[in-house]
Amino acid sequence: MLYRENGQFKQTYRADLQIFPVLQDRVAMYALLLVAFVAVPMLASDYFFRAVLIPFLILALAALGLNILVGYCGQISLGTGAFMAIGAYAAYNLQVRFDLPLLLSLIGGGLAATVFGVLFGIPSLRIRGLYLAVATLAAQFFTDWFTNRVKWVTNDSPSGSVSVGALSFFGLPVETPVQKYLLCLAIVCVFALLAKNLVRGAIGRQWMAIRDMDVAAAVIGIRPVYAKLSAFAVSSFIVGVAGALWGFVHLGSWEPAAFSIDRSFQLLFMVIIGGLGSISGAFFGAAFMVLLPLLLNYVPHWLGLPLSTATASHLEHMIFGALIVFFLIVEPHGLARLWLTAREKLRLWPFPH
């Protein structure tokens, strides 16, 4: 039996409320972190870092922020790409104009996205559902216009594209793919831990009460204004930091098209496929969106199928869409729910109930 919980007694409230109360889960998490921080940097290639691991970590961070807003608070948002763009351009201007270090630039980008997210979250106090989605979509259109038309944002770049110089973190250079990967991994771990503790606390319970029934939440004393705007603020801050990482670490140089509406839909699909209202769902969804296209692109070559580039591209989109529909039919609550179901079966094995 993988899960043998006999003798695992909780003698304090702190032990009972820890994130991983089962010993096997804690050991598995420590092993996963050990592999991620030690084994992967020694074994993975530069291509694997650039094409898979770094995009996966940054997109998982952005999906984590969006999941707080959509999954935990129930506020639909189609402007996540705009919040990423605000974080990236704000961090760029802070570094170029004020020569701030990388960490302060990332935090500044997150704070700028927080202000932007709260401003566009104010309509959530009056509207909800599809109408709120359209209101957040306006943030995407506004950001696209702002970054294309206002030259100050791009430091008066004639082409509209910006680029960052050499990166350093606390005096340590961040140049190689391994160093960039470790930086992203450390930031993602910190934000995942903070987000997990937030949703387990009082503010997380307020978000979920607003999500389930906002009228009943207001009756029992929860302030919808505070709960909704705090969800927009926390979500926008995390997404803004992810946008800054996407521009600084993954791209290096970018233009406004890097944060188009396609990015917003991609992140929303990650949250839906990975699992709404689940911290692990952000990672499952990001892995699905990053790894599956690569597999669909390489499998025909591995099998020796003579497919042209255009045919392979169309086939990739068709299979990708079909798999998304399949997963949503099989488990509407996402891949995280499938993992939780398998985990519960392991805990109950060999009993059939």
N, C-alpha and C positions, 0 to 999 in steps of 0.2 A: 504493500500500500504506500503510495506516495504521500498521502496525508494521514499521518498517525498522530492524532491530537490527544491521545491519552497522557495524562500527567501534566498538560499545559494549563496550569491554574493561574488565574488572575487574582493577585492579592491586593492590588491598589487600583484606584480609579485611573491613574496615569497609564498603567499597563493595559487596562481594559479599553482605553480610548486611543491607543497608539494606532498609527496608520496601518500597519501590518500586524494584527494581533496573533496570527498563526506563525509559528516558528519557520515552517517550510517557505512561507511567502517572504519572510525577511531574508532567509538564506538565499533564495532565488534572486531577490532584488540586489543583495550584495554581490552575488556572482555576476549578475548582469552588468552592474556598475564596474566591477573589476575587469570584465571583458571589454567594456566600452572604453575605459580609460587606459588600460594596459595592453591587452592583446590586440585590439583593432589597430592602434597606431603602429604596432610592430609588424603586422601582417598585411594590412590593406595597401593597395597601390595608390599612386597619386590620382589616377583616373577615377578610381572608386570613391576617393574622397571628394573630388570635384563634382562628379556626375550624380552621386547617390547620397553619400552620408551628409555632406554639408547642406544640400537642398532639403533633405529629409528633416534634419534638425530644425532648420529655420522655418520651414512650412509647418512642422509640428508645433513650434512655438506660436506661430500666427493662428493656427487652428485651435490651440489651447485658449488663446485670448477670445476668439470668436465663440468658442463653446461656452465660456462663462456667460456671455451675453445671450446667445440663442438657446443653449441647452439648459443652463441653470436658471436664467431669468425669463426665458420665453420671449425675448424681444428680437424679432426677425431683422436681420441686417444684410443689405446687399452692397454696402459701401466699405467692405474691409480693405479692398485694394487702395481706396483713398486714404484710410488711416495708415496703411503701410507707407504710402507715398509721403504723407506728412512727416512721419517719423524719419524716413530716409533723407528728405530734403532739409528738414530742420537740423538733423545731425550733421549733414554736409555743411550747412551754413555756419553752424557753431564751430566746426573744426576749421573752416577756411577763414572766417572773419575774426574769430576770437582765439584761434589756435588752442582749443580745448583738447585734453587727452581723449582717447577713444572711449573710455568708460563714461566720462561726463558727457561726451557727445551722444552716446547711446541713451543715457538717462534723459538728456535734454530733448532728444527726438521723441522719446516716450511721453514726456510731459507735454510737448507740443501736440502730439496726437491725442492726449487726454483732454486738453482744452477743446480741440476740434471735435472730438467725440461727444463731449458733454453738450456742446452747442447744437449739434445735430441730434442729440438724444432728447432734447427738450420737447420735440413733438410727441415723444412716446408718452408724455403725461396726458395727452388728449386723444391720441389715435393708437390703434393697435392692428396687428395682423398684416394684411396685404397693404393697407394704407401706410403703415409704418415702414414696410419694405420699400415702398415707393419713395418715402421721405428720406430714407438712408441712401437710396439710389441717387438722389439729388446730390448727396455729398460726393459721390463718385464723379458725376458730371462736372460739379463745381471744381473739384480738384484737378480734373483733366484740363479744364479751361485755364485754371490758375497757373498750373505748372507750365503750360504751353505759351501763355500770353504775357505773364509777368516775368520779365527778364531778371529781376533781382533775385528770384528764387534760384536760378541756375548760375548766379554770379556773372550775369551778362554774357553767357555763352552764346555765340551766334548760331550754333547748331542745335541748341536746346539740351545737349547731353552734358553730363558732369562726370568727373572722375576723381577718385581719392588717391592720395599718395601712400607712402609706406605706413603701415599700421604698427602700433606698439601698445602693449598692455602692461601698465606698471613698469615701464622701462624695458620690458621684454619684447623683442621683435615678433610680429605676427606676419610671417611672409610665406612659409611653406604650407602646403595643404594640411599637413599634420597639425601644425600650430593653429591654423584656422579652425580645424575640426575640434581640437581640444577647447578652444575658446567658446565655440558655439555649444559644445556639449556641457561645459560648466555653466553657462548662462541658462541653458534649457533646464538643467537639473535644479538650479536655484528657483527659477520661476515655476516649475512644476511642483516643487515642494511648497512654495508660498501659496500657489493656487489651490493645492489640495487642502492645506490648513484653512484657507479662506472659506471654501465651500463646506467644510466640516463645522465651521463656527457659526456664530449668531448671524453674521451678515449673509452667509451662504443659505441658511434656513430662511432668511427673509427673501432672498432671490427666488428660492424654490416655492415659497408661499405665493409670491407674485405670479410666478409662472403657472401654478396650478389653478388659482382663482384669486385674482387681485381684489375683488370686492370683499371676499371673506377675509383676506389678509388685512385690508384696511379696517374691517370691523374689529379684529382682535388686536389692533393697535400698531400695525406695521405701517410706516409712512411710505406710500408708493413713490413719492417724489424722491426721497432719499434712496430707496432700494433701486429704482430704475436708473437714476443718474449715477449712483455708485457702480452699478454693473457696467454702464457705458464707460465710466472713467477707468475702471480696472481693465476692462477688455481693450479699450483704446490704447492704454499704456503698454500692455503686453504686445499688442499688434504693432504699435509704433516702434518698439524696440526690435521686433522681428523684421519690420521694414528697413530699419537702419542696418541690421545685420545682413539682410538680403543685398542691399546696395554696397555696403562697405566690404563685406567678407566674401560673398558669393560672386557678385557681378564685378565690383571694382569700378566700373563706369556704367552709367545707365542713362536712359532718357525716359520721358513720361510714359511711353508705351509699356515700360516694364511693370507698371502698376495699373494696368488697364482694368476694365470691368471683367475681363476673362479671369484675372487673378481673384477677384471677389467671388465669382461663381466657383472657381476651383476650390477655394477655401471653404465655401458653404457645402460643396459636395463632400469634402473631407470630413466635415463635422457630421453630416448626415450618415455617410457610410461608416465612419468610425464609431459613432454612437453619441447621441445627444445626451448631455448631462453626465459625461464621464471624462475624467482626466485622461485615462488610458485611451479613450476613443480618439483623441486628437492624434496620438501616435499611430494607432492602427490606420486611421484615415490617411495620414501623411504617407505611411508606408505603402498603402494601396495605390495612391495616386502617383508616387514616385517610382515604385518598383514595377508595377504592372505594365506600363508602357514600354519599359526597357525589355521586359521578358517577351512581350508580344512582338517587339521589334527584332529580337535576336533568335527566337525559337524557329522561325522559318529558315534562317541561315544555318542553325544547328542541324535541322532536318534535311538540309540540302534542297529545299523547294525553290524553284526558279521564279522568284517574284520580283517584279520591277519595283523601283522606289515608290512610285505613285500608288501602285496596287497595295504594297505593304503598308503605306500610310493610311489608305482608306480602310483596309482590313483591320488595322490597329484601332481606328476610331470605332468601327462597327463592333468589334469584340469587346472593346472597353465599355461602350454604352450598354451592350447586352449583359455584361457581367455586373454593371452597376444596378440594372433593373433586377437581375437575378438575386443579388444580395439583399436588395430592398424588399423583395417578395419573401425570400426565405426568412430573413430576420429584419423587420422594420426598425428595430432598436439598434442596429449597427453591429459591427464586428466585435465591439467590446462586450456586447450582450452574449454573443456566441462564446467568447472566452469565459465569461462569468458562469454560463451554463455548464461548460466543460469542467470548470473548476469545482462547482458544486457537486457534479457527478463524481469527481475524484474524491471529494471529501466524504461522500456517502457510500462509495464503493466498499464492499461488494453488495450492499443492500439495494434492492430495486427501487425503493421509494425515494 
